[in-house]
Amino acid sequence: MNRTLVIGSFAALGLLLFACATDPDNKDPVAQSESALFSGSWTQLTSEEFLPVACPRGTVADAMECTGSNCDNVALHCGDIGRGASNPADAGPISEELPNNHVKCGPNRFMVGVKCSGSYCDNMSITCANFAETTRGSDLDCYWSPWFSEEQQYQYLLPGYAAAGIQCDGSYCDNISIYACPVVLN
């Protein structure tokens, strides 16, 4: 009887996790995968010794990759939303030792690039842009992703969401969290 109860408990837990992972209104990004991405491609990895990376026009950052000690190398997945980008501008830098360890894009702007300076990409800046006939949900619709680093390597956002900021923590900005907001096509 205990065996049946244990198997039944695991089955119930599995169904519960499946339901949470597939509920589009659930903002808990626990069960994420590459299927959550807009159609698109990855940038090259960048770090303090490389040029900044930027998404091609008409794409937004909807996932991030981190490799190397202390998250030394970062890349963006650039998802196609079919709208032209305009007014790119840098925001930041951020670092764990600076007064601001986070940066957000302005209203109705999304992250389209990232650059690093300092050892192990310790200081990060982002590039934000507007998109034609596109807005983002209110801050109530946005969320900070779970922390990730080179041990997890990737952070995917919920379907229909794009990056609108980042924050970091730990030595050399080793841990990163993405501020994710819904992409609303008008």
C-alpha positions in Angstrom: 0.0 0.0 0.0 2.8 2.4 0.7 4.3 1.7 -2.7 1.0 2.6 -4.4 0.7 5.8 -2.3 4.3 6.9 -3.1 3.8 6.2 -6.8 0.4 7.9 -6.7 2.0 10.9 -4.9 4.7 11.2 -7.6 2.1 10.9 -10.3 0.1 13.7 -8.7 3.2 15.8 -8.3 4.0 15.3 -12.0 0.5 16.3 -13.0 0.7 19.4 -10.8 4.1 20.4 -12.3 2.8 19.8 -15.8 -0.2 22.0 -15.1 1.9 24.8 -13.7 4.4 24.6 -16.6 1.6 24.8 -19.2 -0.6 27.4 -17.7 -0.1 30.6 -19.7 -1.3 32.8 -16.8 1.2 31.3 -14.5 4.1 33.7 -14.1 6.3 31.2 -12.2 9.1 30.5 -14.7 10.2 27.2 -13.1 9.7 24.9 -16.1 11.1 26.8 -19.0 12.6 25.5 -22.2 13.8 26.6 -25.6 10.3 26.2 -26.9 9.4 29.4 -24.9 11.5 31.5 -27.4 10.3 33.6 -30.3 11.7 32.3 -33.6 15.2 33.7 -33.9 18.9 33.1 -33.3 21.7 33.5 -30.8 24.3 36.2 -30.8 28.0 35.4 -30.4 29.3 35.3 -26.9 30.8 38.6 -25.6 32.9 39.6 -22.7 35.2 42.5 -21.7 37.7 41.5 -24.3 35.1 41.4 -27.1 32.8 43.9 -28.9 29.3 44.3 -27.6 26.6 42.0 -29.1 23.3 43.3 -30.5 20.2 41.6 -31.8 19.4 42.2 -35.5 16.8 44.9 -36.2 13.3 43.7 -35.5 14.3 41.2 -32.8 14.3 41.4 -29.0 16.3 39.5 -26.4 14.1 36.7 -25.0 16.8 34.5 -23.4 20.4 34.8 -22.2 23.4 32.5 -22.1 26.3 32.6 -19.7 29.5 30.6 -19.8 33.0 30.7 -18.2 34.1 31.4 -14.7 31.9 34.0 -12.9 29.6 34.2 -16.0 32.5 35.7 -17.9 30.8 35.3 -21.4 27.3 36.2 -22.2 25.1 35.9 -25.3 21.5 36.8 -26.1 18.8 34.9 -28.0 17.2 37.4 -30.4 13.5 36.6 -31.1 11.8 37.9 -34.2 8.7 40.0 -33.4 8.2 41.3 -36.9 8.5 45.0 -36.0 11.2 47.5 -36.7 13.4 48.7 -33.9 14.3 52.4 -33.4 16.1 54.7 -31.0 18.6 52.3 -29.5 20.3 53.6 -26.4 22.6 52.2 -23.7 21.6 51.9 -20.1 23.9 50.9 -17.2 26.5 49.9 -16.3 25.6 47.6 -13.4 27.8 45.6 -11.1 27.4 44.0 -7.7 29.7 46.7 -6.1 27.9 49.7 -7.7 25.0 51.4 -5.9 22.8 50.1 -8.7 23.0 46.4 -9.3 20.1 46.5 -11.8 18.9 48.4 -14.8 15.6 48.5 -16.7 14.8 49.8 -20.1 12.4 52.8 -20.2 8.7 52.5 -20.8 7.7 50.4 -23.9 11.4 49.6 -24.6 13.0 46.2 -24.8 16.6 44.9 -24.4 18.4 44.4 -27.8 22.1 44.3 -26.8 24.7 43.8 -24.0 28.3 44.8 -23.5 30.8 44.0 -20.8 33.7 45.8 -19.1 35.9 44.8 -16.2 37.3 41.3 -15.4 34.9 38.5 -15.9 32.3 40.8 -17.5 32.0 42.4 -14.0 30.2 45.6 -15.4 27.4 45.1 -17.8 25.5 47.6 -19.9 22.4 46.9 -22.0 21.0 48.5 -25.1 17.3 49.2 -25.2 15.1 50.1 -28.2 11.5 50.9 -29.1 9.6 48.8 -31.6 7.0 50.0 -34.1 3.4 49.4 -32.9 4.7 47.5 -29.9 4.3 48.1 -26.2 5.0 46.1 -23.1 2.7 45.2 -20.3 2.6 47.2 -17.1 5.2 46.5 -14.4 2.6 44.3 -12.8 2.8 42.0 -15.8 6.6 41.9 -15.7 8.8 39.6 -13.5 12.4 39.1 -12.5 13.6 35.7 -13.7 15.3 33.3 -11.3 19.1 33.9 -10.8 21.3 31.9 -13.2 25.0 31.6 -13.8 27.4 29.4 -15.8 26.3 26.4 -13.8 22.8 26.7 -15.4 24.1 28.3 -18.6 20.7 29.4 -20.0 17.8 31.5 -18.8 14.7 31.3 -21.0 11.7 33.7 -20.5 8.0 32.8 -20.6 6.4 32.6 -24.0 5.5 36.1 -25.3 7.9 37.8 -23.0 11.2 39.7 -23.8 14.0 41.1 -21.7 13.5 44.7 -20.5 16.4 44.8 -18.0 18.9 42.8 -16.0 20.4 42.7 -12.5 23.4 40.9 -11.1 24.8 39.7 -7.8 27.8 37.8 -6.5 31.5 38.3 -7.2 32.1 39.7 -10.7 28.4 39.8 -11.4 28.4 36.0 -11.3 24.6 35.7 -11.0 22.2 37.3 -13.4 18.4 37.8 -13.4 16.5 39.1 -16.3 13.6 41.6 -16.1 11.0 40.1 -18.4 7.9 41.9 -19.8 5.2 40.8 -22.2 5.5 41.9 -25.8 2.2 43.5 -26.8 1.8 44.0 -30.6 -0.7 46.8 -31.4 
